[in-house]
Amino acid sequence: MFFLITLPIIAPALVSGWLLAFTLSLDDVVIASFVAGPDSTTLPIKVFSSVRLGVSPKINALATLMIMAVSVAAVIGWWLMFREDQRRQRDMQLALQENG
């Protein structure tokens, strides 16, 4: 029942929460610098250290890829919701025609 009822209802909230958490995780350079060990480098720390020395084309390319990934995920989510809404409206029209 969870996969048939609950998960489809909360799926948009789960996806938007994931996108928000991903976006906010890039902003947490201070937390990442405290949590990361001396041998590990996280993405926000790498970006911040590169920006201090001057914005390189690598950082621009990374930002473009991240924006594209989030945009594609948002468009796919919109398309799936639109398709489901169209199917639901078609089913309602067929049910009304059968009963009326």
N, CA, C and O atoms as a DFTB+ gen file, in Angstrom:
400 C
 N C O
     1  1       0.814      -1.186       0.000
     2  2       0.000       0.000       0.000
     3  2       0.866       1.262       0.000
     4  3       0.491       2.291      -0.562
     5  1       2.038       1.159       0.646
     6  2       2.921       2.324       0.683
     7  2       3.336       2.726      -0.729
     8  3       3.306       3.909      -1.069
     9  1       3.725       1.744      -1.563
    10  2       4.195       2.051      -2.908
    11  2       3.058       2.430      -3.851
    12  3       3.295       3.120      -4.843
    13  1       1.840       2.000      -3.569
    14  2       0.715       2.300      -4.447
    15  2      -0.004       3.596      -4.081
    16  3      -0.548       4.270      -4.956
    17  1      -0.010       3.947      -2.803
    18  2      -0.789       5.118      -2.379
    19  2       0.099       6.229      -1.838
    20  3       0.093       7.346      -2.357
    21  1       0.858       5.921      -0.799
    22  2       1.597       6.975      -0.092
    23  2       2.745       7.550      -0.926
    24  3       2.889       8.768      -1.025
    25  1       3.552       6.685      -1.518
    26  2       4.724       7.161      -2.253
    27  2       4.361       8.058      -3.438
    28  3       4.999       9.097      -3.608
    29  1       3.365       7.710      -4.271
    30  2       3.007       8.649      -5.355
    31  2       2.505      10.001      -4.855
    32  3       2.692      11.019      -5.521
    33  1       1.878      10.014      -3.700
    34  2       1.375      11.289      -3.173
    35  2       2.514      12.168      -2.664
    36  3       2.497      13.381      -2.872
    37  1       3.501      11.573      -2.002
    38  2       4.579      12.373      -1.425
    39  2       5.794      12.489      -2.346
    40  3       6.770      13.138      -1.971
    41  1       5.772      11.890      -3.528
    42  2       6.920      11.933      -4.441
    43  2       7.340      13.351      -4.808
    44  3       8.537      13.637      -4.778
    45  1       6.421      14.260      -5.154
    46  2       6.873      15.629      -5.462
    47  2       7.561      16.307      -4.274
    48  3       8.525      17.050      -4.461
    49  1       7.085      16.062      -3.084
    50  2       7.728      16.654      -1.900
    51  2       9.110      16.056      -1.676
    52  3      10.033      16.768      -1.280
    53  1       9.265      14.771      -1.922
    54  2      10.574      14.140      -1.761
    55  2      11.581      14.698      -2.770
    56  3      12.726      14.978      -2.417
    57  1      11.155      14.856      -4.009
    58  2      12.059      15.381      -5.039
    59  2      12.421      16.830      -4.749
    60  3      13.588      17.204      -4.864
    61  1      11.448      17.649      -4.375
    62  2      11.761      19.050      -4.090
    63  2      12.638      19.177      -2.843
    64  3      13.500      20.054      -2.783
    65  1      12.429      18.317      -1.858
    66  2      13.298      18.318      -0.677
    67  2      14.714      17.928      -1.027
    68  3      15.669      18.502      -0.502
    69  1      14.861      16.942      -1.922
    70  2      16.201      16.537      -2.343
    71  2      16.892      17.673      -3.083
    72  3      18.067      17.944      -2.834
    73  1      16.176      18.350      -3.999
    74  2      16.771      19.463      -4.738
    75  2      17.160      20.611      -3.811
    76  3      18.213      21.224      -3.989
    77  1      16.327      20.901      -2.835
    78  2      16.637      21.967      -1.882
    79  2      17.840      21.598      -1.022
    80  3      18.712      22.436      -0.790
    81  1      17.898      20.361      -0.549
    82  2      19.037      19.928       0.265
    83  2      20.335      19.950      -0.550
    84  3      21.388      20.327      -0.037
    85  1      20.252      19.546      -1.817
    86  2      21.441      19.577      -2.679
    87  2      21.924      21.004      -2.879
    88  3      23.123      21.274      -2.810
    89  1      20.999      21.911      -3.125
    90  2      21.371      23.310      -3.343
    91  2      21.950      23.932      -2.074
    92  3      22.958      24.637      -2.133
    93  1      21.325      23.676      -0.938
    94  2      21.818      24.261       0.307
    95  2      23.136      23.639       0.765
    96  3      23.912      24.287       1.467
    97  1      23.394      22.394       0.377
    98  2      24.650      21.767       0.782
    99  2      25.848      22.438       0.123
   100  3      26.951      22.407       0.669
   101  1      25.645      23.040      -1.035
   102  2      26.747      23.741      -1.691
   103  2      27.065      25.062      -0.998
   104  3      28.158      25.603      -1.167
   105  1      26.136      25.574      -0.232
   106  2      26.324      26.850       0.450
   107  2      27.042      26.685       1.789
   108  3      27.510      27.668       2.362
   109  1      27.132      25.484       2.280
   110  2      27.677      25.242       3.613
   111  2      29.185      24.986       3.577
   112  3      29.646      23.896       3.917
   113  1      29.934      25.985       3.167
   114  2      31.395      25.843       3.109
   115  2      31.975      25.766       4.514
   116  3      32.919      25.012       4.751
   117  1      31.430      26.527       5.440
   118  2      31.956      26.538       6.806
   119  2      31.762      25.176       7.459
   120  3      32.688      24.635       8.064
   121  1      30.562      24.624       7.335
   122  2      30.303      23.303       7.926
   123  2      31.172      22.250       7.257
   124  3      31.723      21.381       7.933
   125  1      31.304      22.319       5.923
   126  2      32.121      21.342       5.210
   127  2      33.585      21.437       5.617
   128  3      34.274      20.419       5.689
   129  1      34.065      22.648       5.884
   130  2      35.468      22.789       6.278
   131  2      35.723      22.225       7.675
   132  3      36.816      21.728       7.947
   133  1      34.732      22.294       8.564
   134  2      34.892      21.715       9.897
   135  2      34.736      20.196       9.885
   136  3      35.423      19.493      10.626
   137  1      33.846      19.700       9.055
   138  2      33.555      18.264       9.032
   139  2      34.597      17.485       8.247
   140  3      34.919      16.352       8.606
   141  1      35.123      18.066       7.192
   142  2      36.087      17.369       6.332
   143  2      37.397      17.153       7.074
   144  3      37.849      18.002       7.842
   145  1      37.981      16.014       6.827
   146  2      39.277      15.709       7.426
   147  2      40.398      16.373       6.653
   148  3      40.158      17.026       5.637
   149  1      41.628      16.209       7.134
   150  2      42.751      16.860       6.455
   151  2      43.037      16.286       5.068
   152  3      43.573      16.992       4.213
   153  1      42.690      15.020       4.830
   154  2      42.983      14.394       3.551
   155  2      41.814      14.448       2.570
   156  3      41.974      14.090       1.403
   157  1      40.642      14.891       3.024
   158  2      39.476      14.898       2.138
   159  2      39.125      16.323       1.726
   160  3      39.271      17.273       2.495
   161  1      38.662      16.437       0.495
   162  2      38.235      17.727      -0.023
   163  2      36.829      17.549      -0.584
   164  3      36.614      16.754      -1.500
   165  1      35.879      18.288      -0.033
   166  2      34.508      18.213      -0.531
   167  2      34.332      19.206      -1.675
   168  3      35.171      20.080      -1.890
   169  1      33.235      19.057      -2.399
   170  2      32.978      19.936      -3.538
   171  2      32.865      21.407      -3.137
   172  3      33.460      22.248      -3.812
   173  1      32.130      21.767      -2.071
   174  2      32.083      23.193      -1.712
   175  2      33.455      23.772      -1.348
   176  3      33.747      24.920      -1.679
   177  1      34.284      22.998      -0.680
   178  2      35.621      23.488      -0.322
   179  2      36.467      23.680      -1.577
   180  3      37.187      24.671      -1.691
   181  1      36.386      22.743      -2.517
   182  2      37.145      22.846      -3.763
   183  2      36.712      24.072      -4.560
   184  3      37.552      24.798      -5.092
   185  1      35.401      24.304      -4.645
   186  2      34.896      25.470      -5.381
   187  2      35.327      26.755      -4.695
   188  3      35.772      27.692      -5.357
   189  1      35.201      26.808      -3.368
   190  2      35.561      28.023      -2.634
   191  2      37.052      28.331      -2.770
   192  3      37.437      29.486      -2.950
   193  1      37.886      27.299      -2.686
   194  2      39.327      27.542      -2.817
   195  2      39.686      27.961      -4.238
   196  3      40.617      28.745      -4.425
   197  1      38.984      27.467      -5.228
   198  2      39.252      27.880      -6.606
   199  2      38.797      29.312      -6.864
   200  3      39.439      30.045      -7.616
   201  1      37.695      29.708      -6.243
   202  2      37.179      31.062      -6.445
   203  2      38.089      32.095      -5.794
   204  3      38.229      33.204      -6.311
   205  1      38.706      31.753      -4.674
   206  2      39.612      32.707      -4.012
   207  2      40.806      33.045      -4.891
   208  3      41.319      34.163      -4.853
   209  1      41.244      32.071      -5.684
   210  2      42.402      32.297      -6.552
   211  2      42.010      32.898      -7.901
   212  3      42.885      33.270      -8.683
   213  1      40.753      32.995      -8.177
   214  2      40.262      33.496      -9.467
   215  2      39.361      32.445     -10.085
   216  3      39.655      31.251     -10.033
   217  1      38.275      32.890     -10.663
   218  2      37.314      31.957     -11.231
   219  2      37.905      31.351     -12.491
   220  3      38.266      32.055     -13.435
   221  1      37.996      30.036     -12.483
   222  2      38.549      29.335     -13.640
   223  2      37.412      28.789     -14.500
   224  3      36.273      28.714     -14.040
   225  1      37.702      28.416     -15.718
   226  2      36.669      27.825     -16.569
   227  2      36.114      26.515     -16.001
   228  3      34.983      26.140     -16.313
   229  1      36.887      25.826     -15.183
   230  2      36.396      24.589     -14.576
   231  2      35.221      24.870     -13.643
   232  3      34.244      24.120     -13.629
   233  1      35.311      25.936     -12.871
   234  2      34.238      26.298     -11.947
   235  2      32.998      26.732     -12.731
   236  3      31.875      26.395     -12.357
   237  1      33.203      27.475     -13.809
   238  2      32.075      27.873     -14.647
   239  2      31.395      26.656     -15.262
   240  3      30.167      26.589     -15.312
   241  1      32.184      25.702     -15.727
   242  2      31.625      24.481     -16.311
   243  2      30.878      23.671     -15.251
   244  3      29.813      23.119     -15.527
   245  1      31.432      23.599     -14.047
   246  2      30.771      22.871     -12.964
   247  2      29.436      23.516     -12.605
   248  3      28.439      22.820     -12.411
   249  1      29.417      24.836     -12.518
   250  2      28.174      25.536     -12.208
   251  2      27.137      25.321     -13.303
   252  3      25.953      25.147     -13.014
   253  1      27.575      25.332     -14.553
   254  2      26.662      25.084     -15.663
   255  2      26.089      23.679     -15.601
   256  3      24.892      23.491     -15.819
   257  1      26.923      22.687     -15.306
   258  2      26.446      21.305     -15.203
   259  2      25.453      21.138     -14.061
   260  3      24.460      20.424     -14.202
   261  1      25.713      21.790     -12.933
   262  2      24.792      21.676     -11.807
   263  2      23.453      22.338     -12.118
   264  3      22.400      21.793     -11.789
   265  1      23.489      23.502     -12.746
   266  2      22.245      24.172     -13.120
   267  2      21.471      23.338     -14.133
   268  3      20.247      23.234     -14.045
   269  1      22.168      22.750     -15.084
   270  2      21.508      21.906     -16.083
   271  2      20.900      20.665     -15.433
   272  3      19.786      20.274     -15.780
   273  1      21.608      20.046     -14.506
   274  2      21.088      18.839     -13.847
   275  2      19.824      19.150     -13.058
   276  3      18.853      18.397     -13.124
   277  1      19.826      20.243     -12.318
   278  2      18.645      20.624     -11.539
   279  2      17.502      21.017     -12.474
   280  3      16.347      20.691     -12.202
   281  1      17.806      21.704     -13.559
   282  2      16.762      22.096     -14.513
   283  2      16.143      20.883     -15.187
   284  3      14.923      20.812     -15.335
   285  1      16.967      19.932     -15.595
   286  2      16.446      18.720     -16.227
   287  2      15.587      17.932     -15.243
   288  3      14.532      17.423     -15.620
   289  1      16.021      17.825     -13.993
   290  2      15.228      17.122     -12.983
   291  2      13.885      17.821     -12.764
   292  3      12.861      17.156     -12.608
   293  1      13.884      19.149     -12.749
   294  2      12.639      19.891     -12.554
   295  2      11.704      19.722     -13.751
   296  3      10.497      19.558     -13.568
   297  1      12.234      19.758     -14.958
   298  2      11.399      19.585     -16.156
   299  2      10.840      18.172     -16.226
   300  3       9.676      17.992     -16.586
   301  1      11.633      17.177     -15.895
   302  2      11.139      15.798     -15.886
   303  2      10.035      15.644     -14.847
   304  3       9.021      14.999     -15.113
   305  1      10.219      16.219     -13.685
   306  2       9.185      16.172     -12.655
   307  2       7.907      16.852     -13.105
   308  3       6.815      16.332     -12.876
   309  1       8.031      18.016     -13.747
   310  2       6.850      18.709     -14.252
   311  2       6.155      17.869     -15.310
   312  3       4.929      17.757     -15.302
   313  1       6.921      17.276     -16.221
   314  2       6.335      16.473     -17.297
   315  2       5.604      15.252     -16.743
   316  3       4.516      14.919     -17.211
   317  1       6.186      14.590     -15.761
   318  2       5.525      13.427     -15.161
   319  2       4.226      13.824     -14.468
   320  3       3.227      13.112     -14.572
   321  1       4.232      14.950     -13.764
   322  2       3.015      15.410     -13.105
   323  2       1.964      15.828     -14.125
   324  3       0.779      15.563     -13.923
   325  1       2.370      16.476     -15.218
   326  2       1.446      16.880     -16.272
   327  2       0.816      15.661     -16.935
   328  3      -0.388      15.639     -17.189
   329  1       1.628      14.655     -17.213
   330  2       1.132      13.428     -17.841
   331  2       0.142      12.718     -16.925
   332  3      -0.889      12.226     -17.385
   333  1       0.447      12.662     -15.642
   334  2      -0.450      12.022     -14.687
   335  2      -1.760      12.797     -14.570
   336  3      -2.825      12.190     -14.462
   337  1      -1.695      14.112     -14.591
   338  2      -2.901      14.927     -14.522
   339  2      -3.758      14.735     -15.766
   340  3      -4.983      14.663     -15.667
   341  1      -3.131      14.651     -16.932
   342  2      -3.872      14.397     -18.164
   343  2      -4.562      13.038     -18.116
   344  3      -5.716      12.912     -18.527
   345  1      -3.867      12.031     -17.619
   346  2      -4.450      10.692     -17.513
   347  2      -5.631      10.707     -16.542
   348  3      -6.663      10.091     -16.808
   349  1      -5.480      11.400     -15.432
   350  2      -6.546      11.483     -14.444
   351  2      -7.780      12.187     -15.021
   352  3      -8.907      11.751     -14.784
   353  1      -7.573      13.268     -15.771
   354  2      -8.694      13.968     -16.385
   355  2      -9.378      13.101     -17.434
   356  3     -10.606      13.107     -17.529
   357  1      -8.608      12.355     -18.224
   358  2      -9.185      11.463     -19.220
   359  2     -10.015      10.373     -18.559
   360  3     -11.108      10.050     -19.024
   361  1      -9.503       9.810     -17.485
   362  2     -10.245       8.775     -16.759
   363  2     -11.537       9.326     -16.165
   364  3     -12.560       8.642     -16.158
   365  1     -11.491      10.559     -15.668
   366  2     -12.708      11.166     -15.120
   367  2     -13.739      11.405     -16.220
   368  3     -14.932      11.189     -16.009
   369  1     -13.283      11.851     -17.399
   370  2     -14.206      12.061     -18.526
   371  2     -14.847      10.753     -18.963
   372  3     -16.044      10.715     -19.244
   373  1     -14.065       9.680     -19.022
   374  2     -14.606       8.382     -19.400
   375  2     -15.594       7.881     -18.359
   376  3     -16.618       7.298     -18.714
   377  1     -15.311       8.094     -17.096
   378  2     -16.224       7.663     -16.039
   379  2     -17.527       8.441     -16.093
   380  3     -18.599       7.878     -15.871
   381  1     -17.440       9.743     -16.390
   382  2     -18.661      10.545     -16.508
   383  2     -19.488      10.137     -17.731
   384  3     -20.718      10.146     -17.682
   385  1     -18.821       9.786     -18.812
   386  2     -19.547       9.356     -20.003
   387  2     -20.245       8.016     -19.788
   388  3     -21.349       7.798     -20.286
   389  1     -19.601       7.128     -19.050
   390  2     -20.189       5.806     -18.776
   391  2     -21.390       5.926     -17.840
   392  3     -22.374       5.204     -17.996
   393  1     -21.312       6.842     -16.863
   394  2     -22.398       6.995     -15.900
   395  2     -23.503       7.901     -16.415
   396  3     -24.636       7.811     -15.941
   397  1     -23.212       8.755     -17.352
   398  2     -24.190       9.749     -17.793
   399  2     -24.831       9.393     -19.056
   400  3     -25.678      10.138     -19.550
